[in-house]
Amino acid sequence: MTRLTIMRDGLVRAITPETVVCRCESITRTEVVAEIQAGAASQNAIKSGTRLGMGPCGGKFCGEAAAMLNCAVTGRPRVDLGLPTARPPLRPVPIDALTGDFDYDSLPIPAPAPL
């Protein structure tokens, strides 16, 4: 999934100033770039200044786009920006931790309700 959300090289130039980068919080490229130019050097700094990534998706759709915009504006490599700090209660959990040794075959199946 992560590979699908990473923008290809050069695609960041196609984002117009009025393009909404964060759909959950309705934040445009202009707002993100202004925050970066004001000194936001990390993903967390952009997040605290604009609320980008604080909506229901938790930055899953906009986080990487904001990072690539940061790279384009500052000239820094992506690896130097790091990742935003995860905030509870939303944190990736392996599916094995949720299901454990659960046996789906032992679930009682109720009879169909009469019409």
Biopython code that builds the backbone (N, CA, C, O; Angstrom):
import numpy as np
from Bio.PDB.StructureBuilder import StructureBuilder

atoms = [
    (1, "MET", "N", (0.823, -1.198, 0.000)),
    (1, "MET", "CA", (0.000, 0.000, 0.000)),
    (1, "MET", "C", (0.864, 1.258, 0.000)),
    (1, "MET", "O", (0.548, 2.232, -0.684)),
    (2, "THR", "N", (1.946, 1.238, 0.762)),
    (2, "THR", "CA", (2.795, 2.424, 0.846)),
    (2, "THR", "C", (3.350, 2.769, -0.526)),
    (2, "THR", "O", (3.388, 3.939, -0.908)),
    (3, "ARG", "N", (3.778, 1.761, -1.263)),
    (3, "ARG", "CA", (4.346, 2.005, -2.586)),
    (3, "ARG", "C", (3.330, 2.684, -3.509)),
    (3, "ARG", "O", (3.712, 3.481, -4.366)),
    (4, "LEU", "N", (2.057, 2.378, -3.345)),
    (4, "LEU", "CA", (1.027, 2.977, -4.191)),
    (4, "LEU", "C", (0.794, 4.455, -3.875)),
    (4, "LEU", "O", (0.333, 5.201, -4.739)),
    (5, "THR", "N", (1.106, 4.889, -2.652)),
    (5, "THR", "CA", (0.855, 6.281, -2.276)),
    (5, "THR", "C", (2.043, 7.201, -2.522)),
    (5, "THR", "O", (1.906, 8.419, -2.417)),
    (6, "ILE", "N", (3.203, 6.643, -2.847)),
    (6, "ILE", "CA", (4.388, 7.474, -3.090)),
    (6, "ILE", "C", (4.304, 8.048, -4.496)),
    (6, "ILE", "O", (4.108, 7.328, -5.474)),
    (7, "MET", "N", (4.461, 9.376, -4.567)),
    (7, "MET", "CA", (4.374, 10.040, -5.873)),
    (7, "MET", "C", (5.615, 9.746, -6.703)),
    (7, "MET", "O", (6.728, 9.671, -6.181)),
    (8, "ARG", "N", (5.406, 9.584, -7.986)),
    (8, "ARG", "CA", (6.521, 9.384, -8.907)),
    (8, "ARG", "C", (7.306, 10.685, -9.051)),
    (8, "ARG", "O", (6.774, 11.772, -8.826)),
    (9, "ASP", "N", (8.576, 10.560, -9.428)),
    (9, "ASP", "CA", (9.424, 11.732, -9.625)),
    (9, "ASP", "C", (8.783, 12.694, -10.614)),
    (9, "ASP", "O", (8.262, 12.278, -11.649)),
    (10, "GLY", "N", (8.825, 13.959, -10.297)),
    (10, "GLY", "CA", (8.300, 14.986, -11.185)),
    (10, "GLY", "C", (6.819, 15.256, -11.033)),
    (10, "GLY", "O", (6.331, 16.282, -11.506)),
    (11, "LEU", "N", (6.092, 14.362, -10.387)),
    (11, "LEU", "CA", (4.645, 14.527, -10.266)),
    (11, "LEU", "C", (4.273, 15.682, -9.340)),
    (11, "LEU", "O", (3.193, 16.258, -9.463)),
    (12, "VAL", "N", (5.170, 16.016, -8.413)),
    (12, "VAL", "CA", (4.889, 17.111, -7.483)),
    (12, "VAL", "C", (4.738, 18.445, -8.236)),
    (12, "VAL", "O", (4.036, 19.343, -7.771)),
    (13, "ARG", "N", (5.384, 18.570, -9.375)),
    (13, "ARG", "CA", (5.260, 19.800, -10.177)),
    (13, "ARG", "C", (3.856, 19.953, -10.759)),
    (13, "ARG", "O", (3.452, 21.060, -11.116)),
    (14, "ALA", "N", (3.121, 18.864, -10.854)),
    (14, "ALA", "CA", (1.768, 18.912, -11.421)),
    (14, "ALA", "C", (0.728, 19.391, -10.408)),
    (14, "ALA", "O", (-0.419, 19.643, -10.776)),
    (15, "ILE", "N", (1.112, 19.516, -9.150)),
    (15, "ILE", "CA", (0.168, 19.969, -8.125)),
    (15, "ILE", "C", (0.060, 21.488, -8.214)),
    (15, "ILE", "O", (1.030, 22.202, -7.958)),
    (16, "THR", "N", (-1.107, 21.972, -8.574)),
    (16, "THR", "CA", (-1.311, 23.418, -8.707)),
    (16, "THR", "C", (-1.464, 24.057, -7.326)),
    (16, "THR", "O", (-1.748, 23.356, -6.354)),
    (17, "PRO", "N", (-1.281, 25.371, -7.224)),
    (17, "PRO", "CA", (-1.403, 26.032, -5.915)),
    (17, "PRO", "C", (-2.760, 25.827, -5.244)),
    (17, "PRO", "O", (-2.833, 25.771, -4.016)),
    (18, "GLU", "N", (-3.826, 25.715, -6.018)),
    (18, "GLU", "CA", (-5.151, 25.562, -5.406)),
    (18, "GLU", "C", (-5.569, 24.099, -5.220)),
    (18, "GLU", "O", (-6.679, 23.832, -4.762)),
    (19, "THR", "N", (-4.703, 23.162, -5.566)),
    (19, "THR", "CA", (-5.005, 21.746, -5.380)),
    (19, "THR", "C", (-5.087, 21.414, -3.893)),
    (19, "THR", "O", (-4.220, 21.807, -3.111)),
    (20, "VAL", "N", (-6.127, 20.693, -3.513)),
    (20, "VAL", "CA", (-6.287, 20.260, -2.123)),
    (20, "VAL", "C", (-5.368, 19.062, -1.902)),
    (20, "VAL", "O", (-5.541, 18.013, -2.522)),
    (21, "VAL", "N", (-4.398, 19.228, -1.020)),
    (21, "VAL", "CA", (-3.452, 18.159, -0.709)),
    (21, "VAL", "C", (-4.030, 17.253, 0.371)),
    (21, "VAL", "O", (-3.931, 16.029, 0.277)),
    (22, "CYS", "N", (-4.633, 17.851, 1.396)),
    (22, "CYS", "CA", (-5.247, 17.097, 2.488)),
    (22, "CYS", "C", (-6.761, 17.228, 2.363)),
    (22, "CYS", "O", (-7.331, 18.274, 2.670)),
    (23, "ARG", "N", (-7.401, 16.159, 1.911)),
    (23, "ARG", "CA", (-8.854, 16.199, 1.708)),
    (23, "ARG", "C", (-9.618, 16.280, 3.022)),
    (23, "ARG", "O", (-10.658, 16.935, 3.092)),
    (24, "CYS", "N", (-9.126, 15.636, 4.044)),
    (24, "CYS", "CA", (-9.845, 15.625, 5.329)),
    (24, "CYS", "C", (-9.918, 17.019, 5.951)),
    (24, "CYS", "O", (-10.938, 17.386, 6.534)),
    (25, "GLU", "N", (-8.848, 17.788, 5.831)),
    (25, "GLU", "CA", (-8.782, 19.109, 6.453)),
    (25, "GLU", "C", (-8.862, 20.244, 5.426)),
    (25, "GLU", "O", (-8.752, 21.412, 5.797)),
    (26, "SER", "N", (-9.049, 19.921, 4.154)),
    (26, "SER", "CA", (-9.168, 20.907, 3.059)),
    (26, "SER", "C", (-7.977, 21.869, 3.007)),
    (26, "SER", "O", (-8.150, 23.087, 2.967)),
    (27, "ILE", "N", (-6.776, 21.306, 3.009)),
    (27, "ILE", "CA", (-5.557, 22.112, 2.986)),
    (27, "ILE", "C", (-4.960, 22.051, 1.591)),
    (27, "ILE", "O", (-4.751, 20.972, 1.037)),
    (28, "THR", "N", (-4.687, 23.230, 1.028)),
    (28, "THR", "CA", (-4.180, 23.329, -0.343)),
    (28, "THR", "C", (-2.653, 23.339, -0.373)),
    (28, "THR", "O", (-1.987, 23.482, 0.652)),
    (29, "ARG", "N", (-2.130, 23.183, -1.578)),
    (29, "ARG", "CA", (-0.677, 23.250, -1.764)),
    (29, "ARG", "C", (-0.156, 24.596, -1.291)),
    (29, "ARG", "O", (0.904, 24.654, -0.668)),
    (30, "THR", "N", (-0.871, 25.685, -1.569)),
    (30, "THR", "CA", (-0.432, 27.015, -1.154)),
    (30, "THR", "C", (-0.219, 27.075, 0.352)),
    (30, "THR", "O", (0.770, 27.639, 0.818)),
    (31, "GLU", "N", (-1.136, 26.499, 1.109)),
    (31, "GLU", "CA", (-1.023, 26.510, 2.567)),
    (31, "GLU", "C", (0.166, 25.674, 3.043)),
    (31, "GLU", "O", (0.874, 26.069, 3.970)),
    (32, "VAL", "N", (0.382, 24.529, 2.416)),
    (32, "VAL", "CA", (1.500, 23.669, 2.793)),
    (32, "VAL", "C", (2.829, 24.354, 2.493)),
    (32, "VAL", "O", (3.731, 24.367, 3.330)),
    (33, "VAL", "N", (2.944, 24.923, 1.296)),
    (33, "VAL", "CA", (4.185, 25.601, 0.912)),
    (33, "VAL", "C", (4.441, 26.808, 1.806)),
    (33, "VAL", "O", (5.587, 27.058, 2.180)),
    (34, "ALA", "N", (3.409, 27.557, 2.154)),
    (34, "ALA", "CA", (3.574, 28.707, 3.047)),
    (34, "ALA", "C", (4.104, 28.256, 4.405)),
    (34, "ALA", "O", (4.951, 28.924, 4.997)),
    (35, "GLU", "N", (3.607, 27.130, 4.893)),
    (35, "GLU", "CA", (4.074, 26.606, 6.184)),
    (35, "GLU", "C", (5.537, 26.179, 6.104)),
    (35, "GLU", "O", (6.307, 26.412, 7.036)),
    (36, "ILE", "N", (5.915, 25.561, 5.002)),
    (36, "ILE", "CA", (7.307, 25.135, 4.808)),
    (36, "ILE", "C", (8.208, 26.358, 4.730)),
    (36, "ILE", "O", (9.271, 26.388, 5.349)),
    (37, "GLN", "N", (7.792, 27.364, 3.974)),
    (37, "GLN", "CA", (8.589, 28.581, 3.837)),
    (37, "GLN", "C", (8.665, 29.363, 5.149)),
    (37, "GLN", "O", (9.597, 30.141, 5.352)),
    (38, "ALA", "N", (7.699, 29.163, 6.031)),
    (38, "ALA", "CA", (7.714, 29.820, 7.338)),
    (38, "ALA", "C", (8.640, 29.101, 8.319)),
    (38, "ALA", "O", (8.850, 29.572, 9.437)),
    (39, "GLY", "N", (9.192, 27.962, 7.899)),
    (39, "GLY", "CA", (10.166, 27.275, 8.737)),
    (39, "GLY", "C", (9.818, 25.871, 9.164)),
    (39, "GLY", "O", (10.570, 25.267, 9.930)),
    (40, "ALA", "N", (8.718, 25.329, 8.705)),
    (40, "ALA", "CA", (8.353, 23.958, 9.065)),
    (40, "ALA", "C", (9.336, 23.001, 8.389)),
    (40, "ALA", "O", (9.273, 22.788, 7.178)),
    (41, "ALA", "N", (10.234, 22.431, 9.175)),
    (41, "ALA", "CA", (11.293, 21.610, 8.604)),
    (41, "ALA", "C", (10.987, 20.113, 8.623)),
    (41, "ALA", "O", (11.702, 19.329, 7.999)),
    (42, "SER", "N", (9.937, 19.712, 9.330)),
    (42, "SER", "CA", (9.629, 18.286, 9.442)),
    (42, "SER", "C", (8.152, 18.040, 9.157)),
    (42, "SER", "O", (7.357, 18.973, 9.039)),
    (43, "GLN", "N", (7.813, 16.773, 9.051)),
    (43, "GLN", "CA", (6.424, 16.394, 8.855)),
    (43, "GLN", "C", (5.574, 16.833, 10.045)),
    (43, "GLN", "O", (4.450, 17.304, 9.872)),
    (44, "ASN", "N", (6.115, 16.678, 11.247)),
    (44, "ASN", "CA", (5.370, 17.076, 12.444)),
    (44, "ASN", "C", (5.144, 18.582, 12.487)),
    (44, "ASN", "O", (4.096, 19.040, 12.943)),
    (45, "ALA", "N", (6.119, 19.352, 12.017)),
    (45, "ALA", "CA", (5.972, 20.815, 12.013)),
    (45, "ALA", "C", (4.882, 21.243, 11.031)),
    (45, "ALA", "O", (4.099, 22.145, 11.327)),
    (46, "ILE", "N", (4.831, 20.609, 9.881)),
    (46, "ILE", "CA", (3.771, 20.909, 8.904)),
    (46, "ILE", "C", (2.420, 20.524, 9.501)),
    (46, "ILE", "O", (1.438, 21.254, 9.367)),
    (47, "LYS", "N", (2.385, 19.384, 10.152)),
    (47, "LYS", "CA", (1.152, 18.885, 10.760)),
    (47, "LYS", "C", (0.647, 19.850, 11.834)),
    (47, "LYS", "O", (-0.543, 20.164, 11.868)),
    (48, "SER", "N", (1.543, 20.326, 12.714)),
    (48, "SER", "CA", (1.078, 21.223, 13.768)),
    (48, "SER", "C", (0.717, 22.598, 13.261)),
    (48, "SER", "O", (-0.105, 23.275, 13.878)),
    (49, "GLY", "N", (1.298, 23.037, 12.164)),
    (49, "GLY", "CA", (0.982, 24.366, 11.651)),
    (49, "GLY", "C", (-0.241, 24.429, 10.766)),
    (49, "GLY", "O", (-0.858, 25.485, 10.627)),
    (50, "THR", "N", (-0.602, 23.291, 10.156)),
    (50, "THR", "CA", (-1.704, 23.321, 9.184)),
    (50, "THR", "C", (-2.834, 22.338, 9.484)),
    (50, "THR", "O", (-3.910, 22.452, 8.897)),
    (51, "ARG", "N", (-2.619, 21.385, 10.374)),
    (51, "ARG", "CA", (-3.545, 20.277, 10.656)),
    (51, "ARG", "C", (-3.515, 19.216, 9.550)),
    (51, "ARG", "O", (-4.342, 18.305, 9.552)),
    (52, "LEU", "N", (-2.581, 19.322, 8.615)),
    (52, "LEU", "CA", (-2.454, 18.324, 7.564)),
    (52, "LEU", "C", (-2.157, 16.967, 8.201)),
    (52, "LEU", "O", (-1.208, 16.834, 8.973)),
    (53, "GLY", "N", (-2.958, 15.979, 7.879)),
    (53, "GLY", "CA", (-2.769, 14.644, 8.425)),
    (53, "GLY", "C", (-3.480, 14.406, 9.738)),
    (53, "GLY", "O", (-3.286, 13.360, 10.356)),
    (54, "MET", "N", (-4.304, 15.355, 10.188)),
    (54, "MET", "CA", (-4.996, 15.188, 11.464)),
    (54, "MET", "C", (-6.466, 14.830, 11.284)),
    (54, "MET", "O", (-7.225, 14.809, 12.253)),
    (55, "GLY", "N", (-6.865, 14.552, 10.059)),
    (55, "GLY", "CA", (-8.247, 14.164, 9.791)),
    (55, "GLY", "C", (-8.440, 12.674, 9.996)),
    (55, "GLY", "O", (-7.565, 12.003, 10.542)),
    (56, "PRO", "N", (-9.582, 12.150, 9.563)),
    (56, "PRO", "CA", (-9.899, 10.732, 9.766)),
    (56, "PRO", "C", (-8.892, 9.761, 9.145)),
    (56, "PRO", "O", (-8.719, 8.654, 9.654)),
    (57, "CYS", "N", (-8.229, 10.154, 8.061)),
    (57, "CYS", "CA", (-7.288, 9.221, 7.426)),
    (57, "CYS", "C", (-5.949, 9.200, 8.138)),
    (57, "CYS", "O", (-5.136, 8.312, 7.880)),
    (58, "GLY", "N", (-5.692, 10.154, 9.031)),
    (58, "GLY", "CA", (-4.448, 10.174, 9.778)),
    (58, "GLY", "C", (-3.221, 10.436, 8.934)),
    (58, "GLY", "O", (-2.111, 10.068, 9.318)),
    (59, "GLY", "N", (-3.409, 11.071, 7.781)),
    (59, "GLY", "CA", (-2.273, 11.397, 6.919)),
    (59, "GLY", "C", (-1.882, 10.307, 5.946)),
    (59, "GLY", "O", (-0.855, 10.411, 5.276)),
    (60, "LYS", "N", (-2.685, 9.268, 5.860)),
    (60, "LYS", "CA", (-2.340, 8.176, 4.952)),
    (60, "LYS", "C", (-2.382, 8.595, 3.487)),
    (60, "LYS", "O", (-1.658, 8.041, 2.660)),
    (61, "PHE", "N", (-3.226, 9.572, 3.167)),
    (61, "PHE", "CA", (-3.334, 10.011, 1.781)),
    (61, "PHE", "C", (-2.508, 11.255, 1.497)),
    (61, "PHE", "O", (-2.011, 11.416, 0.383)),
    (62, "CYS", "N", (-2.350, 12.133, 2.469)),
    (62, "CYS", "CA", (-1.686, 13.411, 2.219)),
    (62, "CYS", "C", (-0.265, 13.490, 2.752)),
    (62, "CYS", "O", (0.495, 14.361, 2.328)),
    (63, "GLY", "N", (0.110, 12.625, 3.651)),
    (63, "GLY", "CA", (1.412, 12.722, 4.300)),
    (63, "GLY", "C", (2.581, 12.678, 3.338)),
    (63, "GLY", "O", (3.498, 13.494, 3.428)),
    (64, "GLU", "N", (2.551, 11.738, 2.428)),
    (64, "GLU", "CA", (3.668, 11.615, 1.488)),
    (64, "GLU", "C", (3.683, 12.761, 0.486)),
    (64, "GLU", "O", (4.755, 13.207, 0.078)),
    (65, "ALA", "N", (2.511, 13.244, 0.083)),
    (65, "ALA", "CA", (2.458, 14.400, -0.822)),
    (65, "ALA", "C", (3.062, 15.627, -0.144)),
    (65, "ALA", "O", (3.787, 16.391, -0.781)),
    (66, "ALA", "N", (2.770, 15.821, 1.134)),
    (66, "ALA", "CA", (3.345, 16.940, 1.874)),
    (66, "ALA", "C", (4.859, 16.794, 1.990)),
    (66, "ALA", "O", (5.589, 17.779, 1.887)),
    (67, "ALA", "N", (5.324, 15.584, 2.201)),
    (67, "ALA", "CA", (6.766, 15.346, 2.281)),
    (67, "ALA", "C", (7.439, 15.669, 0.956)),
    (67, "ALA", "O", (8.508, 16.279, 0.933)),
    (68, "MET", "N", (6.822, 15.266, -0.138)),
    (68, "MET", "CA", (7.404, 15.551, -1.452)),
    (68, "MET", "C", (7.382, 17.045, -1.755)),
    (68, "MET", "O", (8.305, 17.556, -2.388)),
    (69, "LEU", "N", (6.350, 17.749, -1.317)),
    (69, "LEU", "CA", (6.319, 19.201, -1.464)),
    (69, "LEU", "C", (7.446, 19.833, -0.646)),
    (69, "LEU", "O", (8.094, 20.777, -1.099)),
    (70, "ASN", "N", (7.672, 19.316, 0.540)),
    (70, "ASN", "CA", (8.756, 19.808, 1.390)),
    (70, "ASN", "C", (10.102, 19.613, 0.691)),
    (70, "ASN", "O", (10.948, 20.507, 0.708)),
    (71, "CYS", "N", (10.295, 18.467, 0.087)),
    (71, "CYS", "CA", (11.531, 18.198, -0.658)),
    (71, "CYS", "C", (11.685, 19.166, -1.823)),
    (71, "CYS", "O", (12.777, 19.682, -2.061)),
    (72, "ALA", "N", (10.602, 19.416, -2.547)),
    (72, "ALA", "CA", (10.654, 20.307, -3.703)),
    (72, "ALA", "C", (10.973, 21.742, -3.289)),
    (72, "ALA", "O", (11.719, 22.434, -3.981)),
    (73, "VAL", "N", (10.413, 22.190, -2.166)),
    (73, "VAL", "CA", (10.617, 23.579, -1.718)),
    (73, "VAL", "C", (12.003, 23.768, -1.103)),
    (73, "VAL", "O", (12.671, 24.767, -1.370)),
    (74, "THR", "N", (12.431, 22.815, -0.285)),
    (74, "THR", "CA", (13.686, 22.980, 0.453)),
    (74, "THR", "C", (14.894, 22.361, -0.229)),
    (74, "THR", "O", (16.031, 22.724, 0.072)),
    (75, "GLY", "N", (14.656, 21.426, -1.149)),
    (75, "GLY", "CA", (15.769, 20.750, -1.802)),
    (75, "GLY", "C", (16.367, 19.634, -0.957)),
    (75, "GLY", "O", (17.381, 19.047, -1.335)),
    (76, "ARG", "N", (15.755, 19.337, 0.177)),
    (76, "ARG", "CA", (16.249, 18.268, 1.044)),
    (76, "ARG", "C", (15.799, 16.914, 0.507)),
    (76, "ARG", "O", (14.743, 16.814, -0.117)),
    (77, "PRO", "N", (16.602, 15.865, 0.749)),
    (77, "PRO", "CA", (16.163, 14.520, 0.337)),
    (77, "PRO", "C", (15.049, 14.020, 1.249)),
    (77, "PRO", "O", (14.964, 14.409, 2.414)),
    (78, "ARG", "N", (14.216, 13.174, 0.718)),
    (78, "ARG", "CA", (13.043, 12.651, 1.456)),
    (78, "ARG", "C", (13.459, 11.954, 2.745)),
    (78, "ARG", "O", (12.769, 12.069, 3.758)),
    (79, "VAL", "N", (14.547, 11.252, 2.721)),
    (79, "VAL", "CA", (14.980, 10.484, 3.882)),
    (79, "VAL", "C", (15.303, 11.391, 5.074)),
    (79, "VAL", "O", (15.209, 10.949, 6.219)),
    (80, "ASP", "N", (15.679, 12.639, 4.830)),
    (80, "ASP", "CA", (15.996, 13.578, 5.913)),
    (80, "ASP", "C", (14.755, 14.089, 6.643)),
    (80, "ASP", "O", (14.862, 14.581, 7.766)),
    (81, "LEU", "N", (13.592, 13.980, 6.029)),
    (81, "LEU", "CA", (12.379, 14.531, 6.631)),
    (81, "LEU", "C", (11.793, 13.650, 7.715)),
    (81, "LEU", "O", (11.121, 14.146, 8.620)),
    (82, "GLY", "N", (12.032, 12.371, 7.639)),
    (82, "GLY", "CA", (11.481, 11.456, 8.630)),
    (82, "GLY", "C", (9.990, 11.240, 8.442)),
    (82, "GLY", "O", (9.413, 11.617, 7.422)),
    (83, "LEU", "N", (9.385, 10.632, 9.437)),
    (83, "LEU", "CA", (7.959, 10.325, 9.400)),
    (83, "LEU", "C", (7.258, 11.073, 10.526)),
    (83, "LEU", "O", (7.877, 11.379, 11.544)),
    (84, "PRO", "N", (5.974, 11.372, 10.354)),
    (84, "PRO", "CA", (5.259, 12.019, 11.457)),
    (84, "PRO", "C", (5.110, 11.048, 12.627)),
    (84, "PRO", "O", (5.074, 9.832, 12.444)),
    (85, "THR", "N", (5.028, 11.599, 13.805)),
    (85, "THR", "CA", (4.861, 10.786, 15.008)),
    (85, "THR", "C", (3.442, 10.226, 15.053)),
    (85, "THR", "O", (2.466, 10.959, 14.893)),
    (86, "ALA", "N", (3.345, 8.932, 15.271)),
    (86, "ALA", "CA", (2.029, 8.295, 15.375)),
    (86, "ALA", "C", (1.382, 8.717, 16.691)),
    (86, "ALA", "O", (2.053, 8.802, 17.720)),
    (87, "ARG", "N", (0.099, 8.976, 16.655)),
    (87, "ARG", "CA", (-0.635, 9.373, 17.846)),
    (87, "ARG", "C", (-1.686, 8.328, 18.158)),
    (87, "ARG", "O", (-2.416, 7.904, 17.262)),
    (88, "PRO", "N", (-1.779, 7.901, 19.419)),
    (88, "PRO", "CA", (-2.810, 6.929, 19.763)),
    (88, "PRO", "C", (-4.181, 7.553, 19.636)),
    (88, "PRO", "O", (-4.290, 8.774, 19.746)),
    (89, "PRO", "N", (-5.210, 6.804, 19.415)),
    (89, "PRO", "CA", (-5.248, 5.355, 19.405)),
    (89, "PRO", "C", (-5.005, 4.766, 18.022)),
    (89, "PRO", "O", (-5.068, 3.546, 17.868)),
    (90, "LEU", "N", (-4.732, 5.581, 17.018)),
    (90, "LEU", "CA", (-4.572, 5.060, 15.666)),
    (90, "LEU", "C", (-3.115, 4.740, 15.389)),
    (90, "LEU", "O", (-2.279, 5.635, 15.264)),
    (91, "ARG", "N", (-2.828, 3.467, 15.296)),
    (91, "ARG", "CA", (-1.480, 3.010, 15.031)),
    (91, "ARG", "C", (-1.595, 1.683, 14.297)),
    (91, "ARG", "O", (-2.439, 0.859, 14.650)),
    (92, "PRO", "N", (-0.767, 1.459, 13.288)),
    (92, "PRO", "CA", (-0.850, 0.182, 12.575)),
    (92, "PRO", "C", (-0.622, -0.994, 13.526)),
    (92, "PRO", "O", (0.304, -0.984, 14.336)),
    (93, "VAL", "N", (-1.470, -1.991, 13.413)),
    (93, "VAL", "CA", (-1.379, -3.197, 14.238)),
    (93, "VAL", "C", (-1.403, -4.395, 13.299)),
    (93, "VAL", "O", (-2.264, -4.481, 12.423)),
    (94, "PRO", "N", (-0.469, -5.314, 13.475)),
    (94, "PRO", "CA", (-0.506, -6.511, 12.621)),
    (94, "PRO", "C", (-1.810, -7.276, 12.833)),
    (94, "PRO", "O", (-2.304, -7.372, 13.957)),
    (95, "ILE", "N", (-2.351, -7.805, 11.776)),
    (95, "ILE", "CA", (-3.622, -8.518, 11.851)),
    (95, "ILE", "C", (-3.511, -9.738, 12.776)),
    (95, "ILE", "O", (-4.493, -10.129, 13.405)),
    (96, "ASP", "N", (-2.329, -10.332, 12.857)),
    (96, "ASP", "CA", (-2.127, -11.479, 13.751)),
    (96, "ASP", "C", (-2.348, -11.094, 15.210)),
    (96, "ASP", "O", (-2.821, -11.906, 16.006)),
    (97, "ALA", "N", (-2.008, -9.860, 15.556)),
    (97, "ALA", "CA", (-2.193, -9.421, 16.943)),
    (97, "ALA", "C", (-3.675, -9.309, 17.281)),
    (97, "ALA", "O", (-4.059, -9.451, 18.442)),
    (98, "LEU", "N", (-4.496, -9.061, 16.293)),
    (98, "LEU", "CA", (-5.931, -8.939, 16.522)),
    (98, "LEU", "C", (-6.646, -10.279, 16.519)),
    (98, "LEU", "O", (-7.564, -10.502, 17.307)),
    (99, "THR", "N", (-6.226, -11.167, 15.635)),
    (99, "THR", "CA", (-6.927, -12.440, 15.500)),
    (99, "THR", "C", (-6.342, -13.530, 16.372)),
    (99, "THR", "O", (-7.068, -14.397, 16.859)),
    (100, "GLY", "N", (-5.026, -13.494, 16.574)),
    (100, "GLY", "CA", (-4.384, -14.530, 17.393)),
    (100, "GLY", "C", (-4.671, -15.905, 16.837)),
    (100, "GLY", "O", (-4.543, -16.131, 15.634)),
    (101, "ASP", "N", (-5.062, -16.835, 17.711)),
    (101, "ASP", "CA", (-5.361, -18.195, 17.274)),
    (101, "ASP", "C", (-6.870, -18.417, 17.199)),
    (101, "ASP", "O", (-7.362, -19.500, 17.517)),
    (102, "PHE", "N", (-7.580, -17.413, 16.789)),
    (102, "PHE", "CA", (-9.033, -17.458, 16.682)),
    (102, "PHE", "C", (-9.439, -18.501, 15.653)),
    (102, "PHE", "O", (-8.860, -18.563, 14.568)),
    (103, "ASP", "N", (-10.436, -19.325, 15.988)),
    (103, "ASP", "CA", (-10.910, -20.380, 15.094)),
    (103, "ASP", "C", (-12.266, -19.977, 14.521)),
    (103, "ASP", "O", (-13.277, -20.021, 15.223)),
    (104, "TYR", "N", (-12.288, -19.593, 13.272)),
    (104, "TYR", "CA", (-13.527, -19.153, 12.636)),
    (104, "TYR", "C", (-14.544, -20.288, 12.495)),
    (104, "TYR", "O", (-15.749, -20.040, 12.437)),
    (105, "ASP", "N", (-14.064, -21.526, 12.439)),
    (105, "ASP", "CA", (-14.972, -22.666, 12.290)),
    (105, "ASP", "C", (-15.803, -22.900, 13.547)),
    (105, "ASP", "O", (-16.838, -23.564, 13.484)),
    (106, "SER", "N", (-15.369, -22.367, 14.682)),
    (106, "SER", "CA", (-16.114, -22.595, 15.928)),
    (106, "SER", "C", (-17.191, -21.544, 16.169)),
    (106, "SER", "O", (-17.863, -21.581, 17.200)),
    (107, "LEU", "N", (-17.371, -20.605, 15.238)),
    (107, "LEU", "CA", (-18.409, -19.580, 15.394)),
    (107, "LEU", "C", (-19.798, -20.196, 15.245)),
    (107, "LEU", "O", (-20.046, -20.940, 14.297)),
    (108, "PRO", "N", (-20.694, -19.896, 16.162)),
    (108, "PRO", "CA", (-22.076, -20.394, 15.994)),
    (108, "PRO", "C", (-22.771, -19.595, 14.891)),
    (108, "PRO", "O", (-22.702, -18.367, 14.856)),
    (109, "ILE", "N", (-23.426, -20.303, 14.013)),
    (109, "ILE", "CA", (-24.139, -19.639, 12.923)),
    (109, "ILE", "C", (-25.627, -19.722, 13.237)),
    (109, "ILE", "O", (-26.197, -20.812, 13.286)),
    (110, "PRO", "N", (-26.260, -18.555, 13.452)),
    (110, "PRO", "CA", (-27.684, -18.590, 13.804)),
    (110, "PRO", "C", (-28.540, -19.034, 12.624)),
    (110, "PRO", "O", (-28.166, -18.876, 11.462)),
    (111, "ALA", "N", (-29.684, -19.587, 12.956)),
    (111, "ALA", "CA", (-30.622, -20.011, 11.914)),
    (111, "ALA", "C", (-31.233, -18.781, 11.264)),
    (111, "ALA", "O", (-31.358, -17.742, 11.911)),
    (112, "PRO", "N", (-31.617, -18.880, 9.992)),
    (112, "PRO", "CA", (-32.227, -17.731, 9.325)),
    (112, "PRO", "C", (-33.531, -17.353, 10.014)),
    (112, "PRO", "O", (-34.274, -18.213, 10.487)),
    (113, "ALA", "N", (-33.792, -16.065, 10.062)),
    (113, "ALA", "CA", (-35.033, -15.574, 10.676)),
    (113, "ALA", "C", (-36.217, -15.881, 9.756)),
    (113, "ALA", "O", (-36.093, -15.784, 8.536)),
    (114, "PRO", "N", (-37.360, -16.250, 10.334)),
    (114, "PRO", "CA", (-38.547, -16.527, 9.493)),
    (114, "PRO", "C", (-39.067, -15.218, 8.895)),
    (114, "PRO", "O", (-38.919, -14.144, 9.479)),
    (115, "LEU", "N", (-39.672, -15.338, 7.729)),
    (115, "LEU", "CA", (-40.227, -14.149, 7.073)),
    (115, "LEU", "C", (-41.580, -13.847, 7.550)),
    (115, "LEU", "O", (-42.191, -12.878, 7.099)),
]
sb = StructureBuilder()
sb.init_structure("model")
sb.init_model(0)
sb.init_chain("A")
sb.init_seg("    ")
for serial, (resi, resn, name, xyz) in enumerate(atoms, 1):
    if name == "N":
        sb.init_residue(resn, " ", resi, " ")
    sb.init_atom(name, np.array(xyz, "f"), 0.0, 1.0, " ", f" {name:<3s}", serial, name[0])
structure = sb.get_structure()
